[in-house]
Each structure stands twice: as C-alpha cells, then as structure tokens.
C-alpha cells in the first residue's frame, strides 16, 4: 500500500473508533496510548486466529517422527510408563525417546521436545500445561508402628526414625510440611540416619520397617492398598507442588508433540486416583463403633 493509502485507512479507523491512534508531526509519527493498546490487542487476535487455523489444519495431520521427552524417575515410572504402550498403539508412526531423570534439564539446549516438571518453573521460556497437584502422606509399615508409638501430631516425629528424601540438585533434605489448625504450617526438618534420593527406594526402605517417611500419594498408593504401609497424621496432609508438562513455544506445534501433551493431560485427571488413599479407611467389623479419622478432601 502507498503511504497515502495507509494514512487514509488509519484516519478512517480513528473515525470509527472515536479515538486518535497516532501522533503526527512533521518529523515523526508515534502511537498514542490508545493506539499502542489497540495495536497490542490486534496482534494478539491475529496470533489467536493463526493458532486456531493451525490447530484445525493439524487435526488432520498424522503424528509422526521422533519425540524426545524427559520426566522425573518416580512419576515417570509409576504414572506414565505403564500407559506408554497405549500411546504407542495410538500413534505407531511416532518414535518416543523417554529419559527418566530427576535432573532439571534445559530442554532448549539439551534437545528435548518436552519434559515433566514437579514444582516451580524457573525457565520463563517454556509453556507449561498443568497436570495435577501432588499430595504427600506420612507412612510407616505396620511392623514399625507395632514396635513404636503411633505419632498423633507432627511434633511426635522427633521421637521416630525419619527417612529423608535427598534432593539430587541441591544435596539438601526435603522438609516435611504439615497443615495446622491455627493456620501456621508445621515444618519438620529431616536429617535421619538413612536418606535416599530415589522415591521408590525410599518406599522400599519404609516397607521394610526402616522408619517413617513422607512420600507422594502416587508413590505410596499401591503399598497402602496392599496393607504394606499405613498412613499416619492424615488430618495434617497439605497440597504439595504442581506437576506440569513443559515445552518450548512454537506457533506451529508439531502433531506428535500435541498428541503427547494431550495424552498426558488425559492420563492425569484433576482428581488423580492415587489420592483416594487419603479417604477415611473403611472400619472393619472388629473396629465397629470407632470413628474413622477424617481426611482433608481435595
């Protein structure tokens, strides 16, 4: 378009809006505050239109090619890995390379297409899709609790052998955080005689009677249902960190990446099944008449 045509088009637009969009002088042309706001909104609209067109176009595209993803060891092995066969059957032309590691990777520089993250996202360059929120429960084996008094309040933990989770990135132990009735959380710092940097190994040690441990419900659920672990301090359970799938922004998201992200969001519902262990235990006939402890609901 010629400069005069652009000028006339802008003038017509200003007349329609009833606002001046541009400051005009003999030396330069600048946007007014209203013009800058209008420009930014229009840019966003164009991006959304393009994204809508891309989504419709890719709905017909067949996911194919190699997809490289990384996820934490525990969540990946327990939650995601058992369902990967279903993903492979649904998308036979996708080659999925899965790396299980608790190390926080820079997916842009390490050649990953996506990653699962637990906790705060420090990389502002990525797009995050929320999967769920974790909850942590305090557990011990029935044999351990038979040998020791059952903790009734978080402060009782100072009298127990607490098994710590060693955070790989920092070398620090993860604090145990409990909800208190007065609103102030109780933080129990753990530095016991046995500390492990792997959730499943921590689970094994707890089942063997080595002590009391705090672990995510997705880790503990199977052992709790099997009677190998018993949840204690149920009424103090708090909501933990968020689990997200992250990937780099791209206006033309590949069909294989979109398929995998959609697969993860459908795999992990808003109320995950492993959180059902937080419900009050069903009283047996021998315990009839005794009130079951009340668990906090999601």
C-alpha positions as CSV (number, residue, x, y, z in Angstrom):
1,X,0.0,0.0,0.0
2,X,1.1,3.6,-0.6
3,X,1.8,5.9,2.3
4,X,-1.3,8.0,1.4
5,X,-3.5,4.9,1.3
6,X,-2.2,3.8,4.7
7,X,-2.8,7.3,6.1
8,X,-6.4,7.3,4.8
9,X,-7.1,3.9,6.2
10,X,-5.8,4.9,9.7
11,X,-7.9,8.1,9.6
12,X,-11.0,6.0,8.8
13,X,-10.2,3.7,11.6
14,X,-9.7,6.6,14.1
15,X,-13.1,8.0,12.9
16,X,-14.8,4.6,13.5
17,X,-13.2,4.2,17.0
18,X,-13.6,7.8,18.0
19,X,-10.0,7.9,19.3
20,X,-6.8,9.3,17.9
21,X,-4.3,6.4,17.4
22,X,-1.3,8.2,16.1
23,X,0.5,11.4,16.9
24,X,1.6,13.1,13.6
25,X,4.3,15.7,13.4
26,X,6.4,16.9,10.5
27,X,9.3,14.9,11.9
28,X,7.8,11.6,13.1
29,X,4.8,9.5,13.7
30,X,4.2,7.8,17.1
31,X,1.4,5.8,18.6
32,X,-0.9,7.3,21.2
33,X,-1.5,5.4,24.4
34,X,-4.8,4.2,22.9
35,X,-3.1,3.3,19.6
36,X,-0.5,1.2,21.5
37,X,-3.2,-0.6,23.4
38,X,-5.2,-1.2,20.2
39,X,-2.2,-2.5,18.3
40,X,-1.3,-5.0,21.0
41,X,-4.8,-6.3,21.2
42,X,-5.0,-6.7,17.4
43,X,-1.6,-8.5,17.3
44,X,-3.0,-10.9,19.9
45,X,-6.1,-11.5,17.9
46,X,-4.1,-12.3,14.8
47,X,-1.9,-14.8,16.8
48,X,-5.0,-16.5,18.1
49,X,-6.5,-16.7,14.6
50,X,-3.3,-18.2,13.3
51,X,-3.3,-20.7,16.2
52,X,-6.9,-21.6,15.5
53,X,-6.1,-22.2,11.8
54,X,-3.0,-24.3,12.8
55,X,-5.0,-26.4,15.2
56,X,-7.6,-27.2,12.6
57,X,-5.0,-28.0,10.0
58,X,-3.0,-30.2,12.3
59,X,-6.1,-32.1,13.4
60,X,-5.9,-33.8,10.0
61,X,-2.2,-34.3,10.2
62,X,-0.8,-37.7,11.3
63,X,1.6,-37.5,14.2
64,X,4.9,-39.0,13.1
65,X,8.6,-38.6,13.7
66,X,10.9,-38.7,16.8
67,X,9.8,-37.1,20.1
68,X,12.3,-36.7,22.9
69,X,10.9,-36.3,26.4
70,X,12.3,-36.3,29.9
71,X,10.5,-36.9,33.2
72,X,11.3,-37.5,36.9
73,X,12.1,-41.1,37.7
74,X,9.3,-41.8,40.2
75,X,6.5,-40.1,38.4
76,X,7.6,-41.3,35.0
77,X,8.0,-45.0,36.0
78,X,4.9,-45.2,38.2
79,X,2.4,-43.0,36.5
80,X,3.5,-42.5,32.8
81,X,5.4,-45.6,31.8
82,X,2.5,-48.1,32.3
83,X,0.4,-46.1,29.8
84,X,3.1,-45.7,27.1
85,X,2.1,-48.9,25.3
86,X,-1.3,-47.3,24.7
87,X,0.3,-44.2,23.3
88,X,2.5,-46.3,21.0
89,X,-0.5,-48.2,19.7
90,X,-2.4,-45.0,19.1
91,X,0.5,-43.3,17.3
92,X,2.5,-46.0,15.6
93,X,4.5,-43.5,13.4
94,X,5.9,-41.7,16.5
95,X,9.3,-42.8,17.8
96,X,9.2,-41.8,21.5
97,X,12.6,-41.4,23.4
98,X,11.9,-41.2,27.1
99,X,14.6,-40.3,29.6
100,X,13.9,-40.8,33.2
101,X,16.0,-38.4,35.3
102,X,15.5,-36.3,38.4
103,X,17.9,-33.7,37.0
104,X,16.3,-30.4,35.9
105,X,17.2,-30.2,32.2
106,X,17.4,-27.2,29.9
107,X,15.1,-28.7,27.2
108,X,16.1,-26.0,24.7
109,X,19.8,-26.7,24.9
110,X,19.6,-30.5,25.5
111,X,17.5,-31.4,22.5
112,X,14.3,-32.3,24.4
113,X,10.8,-31.6,22.9
114,X,9.0,-31.8,26.3
115,X,9.6,-32.6,29.9
116,X,7.5,-33.2,33.0
117,X,8.3,-30.8,35.9
118,X,7.4,-31.0,39.6
119,X,7.3,-27.7,41.5
120,X,8.1,-24.2,40.5
121,X,9.1,-23.5,36.9
122,X,12.2,-21.4,36.8
123,X,12.5,-21.3,33.0
124,X,10.3,-18.4,31.7
125,X,10.9,-19.5,28.1
126,X,8.7,-22.6,28.3
127,X,5.0,-23.1,28.0
128,X,3.5,-25.2,30.9
129,X,0.4,-27.3,30.9
130,X,-0.7,-28.2,34.4
131,X,-1.3,-31.9,35.0
132,X,-2.1,-32.2,38.7
133,X,-1.1,-31.2,42.2
134,X,0.8,-33.6,44.4
135,X,-0.1,-34.5,47.9
136,X,2.4,-36.1,50.4
137,X,1.5,-38.5,53.1
138,X,3.4,-39.7,56.1
139,X,3.7,-43.5,56.2
140,X,5.3,-46.4,58.1
141,X,5.0,-50.1,58.0
142,X,2.6,-51.9,60.4
143,X,5.6,-53.7,61.8
144,X,7.4,-50.4,62.6
145,X,4.3,-48.9,64.2
146,X,3.8,-52.1,66.3
147,X,7.3,-51.5,67.7
148,X,6.9,-47.8,68.3
149,X,4.2,-45.4,69.4
150,X,2.0,-44.1,66.6
151,X,2.6,-40.3,66.1
152,X,-0.6,-38.4,66.8
153,X,0.7,-34.9,66.0
154,X,3.6,-33.8,63.8
155,X,5.7,-32.8,66.8
156,X,5.7,-36.5,67.8
157,X,8.1,-37.2,64.9
158,X,11.1,-36.1,66.9
159,X,10.8,-39.5,68.7
160,X,10.9,-41.5,65.5
161,X,13.4,-42.6,62.9
162,X,12.5,-40.4,59.9
163,X,13.8,-41.4,56.5
164,X,14.7,-38.3,54.4
165,X,14.5,-37.7,50.7
166,X,17.7,-36.3,49.4
167,X,17.1,-33.7,46.7
168,X,19.5,-34.6,43.9
169,X,20.0,-31.0,42.6
170,X,20.8,-29.4,46.0
171,X,22.0,-32.2,48.3
172,X,19.5,-30.9,50.8
173,X,16.8,-32.9,52.5
174,X,13.1,-32.2,51.6
175,X,11.3,-30.6,54.6
176,X,8.1,-32.3,55.8
177,X,5.3,-29.7,55.9
178,X,2.0,-30.2,57.8
179,X,-1.2,-28.1,58.0
180,X,-2.0,-27.0,61.5
181,X,-5.4,-25.9,62.8
182,X,-4.1,-22.4,63.7
183,X,-3.2,-21.8,60.0
184,X,0.5,-21.8,60.5
185,X,2.2,-24.8,58.9
186,X,4.5,-27.1,60.9
187,X,7.8,-27.8,59.2
188,X,9.7,-30.9,60.3
189,X,13.3,-30.8,59.1
190,X,14.6,-34.3,58.4
191,X,18.2,-35.5,58.7
192,X,17.9,-39.0,59.9
193,X,20.3,-41.9,59.8
194,X,19.0,-43.0,56.3
195,X,18.3,-40.6,53.5
196,X,17.7,-41.6,49.9
197,X,17.5,-39.6,46.6
198,X,15.1,-42.0,44.9
199,X,11.3,-42.2,45.7
200,X,10.9,-45.9,45.0
201,X,14.0,-46.9,47.1
202,X,12.6,-44.7,49.9
203,X,9.3,-46.6,49.6
204,X,11.1,-50.0,49.8
205,X,13.0,-48.9,52.9
206,X,9.8,-47.8,54.6
207,X,8.0,-51.0,53.7
208,X,10.9,-53.0,55.3
209,X,10.4,-51.2,58.6
210,X,13.4,-48.8,58.5
211,X,11.3,-45.9,59.7
212,X,8.7,-43.2,59.0
213,X,8.8,-41.5,55.6
214,X,6.9,-38.8,53.8
215,X,6.2,-39.5,50.1
216,X,3.8,-38.5,47.3
217,X,0.5,-40.4,47.2
218,X,1.2,-41.8,43.7
219,X,4.3,-43.5,45.3
220,X,2.6,-44.8,48.4
221,X,-0.8,-45.8,47.0
222,X,-0.1,-49.3,46.0
223,X,1.6,-50.2,49.2
224,X,-1.1,-48.6,51.3
225,X,-3.8,-50.6,49.4
226,X,-1.8,-53.8,49.9
227,X,-1.5,-53.2,53.6
228,X,2.3,-52.9,53.5
229,X,2.1,-49.3,54.6
230,X,-0.1,-47.3,57.0
231,X,-0.8,-43.6,56.7
232,X,-0.4,-41.6,59.8
233,X,-1.1,-37.9,60.5
234,X,-3.9,-37.9,57.9
235,X,-5.5,-34.8,59.2
236,X,-2.4,-32.7,58.6
237,X,-2.0,-33.5,54.9
238,X,-1.3,-30.5,52.7
239,X,-1.4,-29.8,49.0
240,X,2.1,-30.1,47.5
241,X,3.8,-28.9,44.3
242,X,2.2,-28.8,40.9
243,X,3.1,-31.3,38.2
244,X,3.3,-29.8,34.7
245,X,4.4,-30.8,31.2
246,X,6.5,-28.1,29.6
247,X,7.6,-27.4,26.1
248,X,9.1,-24.6,24.1
249,X,6.7,-22.1,22.4
250,X,6.1,-22.7,18.7
251,X,3.3,-21.2,16.7
252,X,3.2,-24.4,14.7
253,X,3.3,-27.1,17.4
254,X,4.1,-30.4,15.8
255,X,1.3,-33.0,15.7
256,X,3.4,-35.5,17.6
257,X,4.1,-33.1,20.5
258,X,0.4,-32.0,20.6
259,X,-0.6,-35.7,20.7
260,X,1.8,-36.4,23.6
261,X,0.7,-33.4,25.6
262,X,-2.9,-34.3,25.1
263,X,-2.1,-37.9,26.1
264,X,-0.6,-36.7,29.4
265,X,-3.5,-34.4,30.3
266,X,-5.9,-37.2,29.7
267,X,-3.8,-39.7,31.7
268,X,-3.7,-37.5,34.8
269,X,-7.2,-36.3,35.8
270,X,-8.0,-33.4,38.0
271,X,-8.5,-35.7,41.0
272,X,-5.9,-38.5,40.5
273,X,-6.9,-42.0,41.5
274,X,-3.9,-42.3,43.8
275,X,-5.2,-39.6,46.1
276,X,-8.1,-41.9,47.1
277,X,-5.9,-43.4,49.8
278,X,-6.5,-40.1,51.6
279,X,-10.1,-41.0,52.2
280,X,-11.0,-42.3,55.6
281,X,-10.3,-46.1,55.9
282,X,-13.3,-48.4,56.0
283,X,-13.8,-49.6,59.5
284,X,-13.6,-53.4,59.9
285,X,-16.2,-55.3,62.0
286,X,-13.8,-55.5,64.9
287,X,-13.4,-51.8,64.8
288,X,-17.2,-51.1,64.6
289,X,-18.2,-48.1,66.6
290,X,-14.8,-46.5,66.4
291,X,-14.8,-43.2,64.4
292,X,-12.5,-43.3,61.4
293,X,-10.0,-40.4,61.1
294,X,-11.2,-37.7,58.7
295,X,-9.0,-36.9,55.8
296,X,-9.0,-33.5,54.2
297,X,-10.8,-33.5,50.8
298,X,-9.4,-32.1,47.6
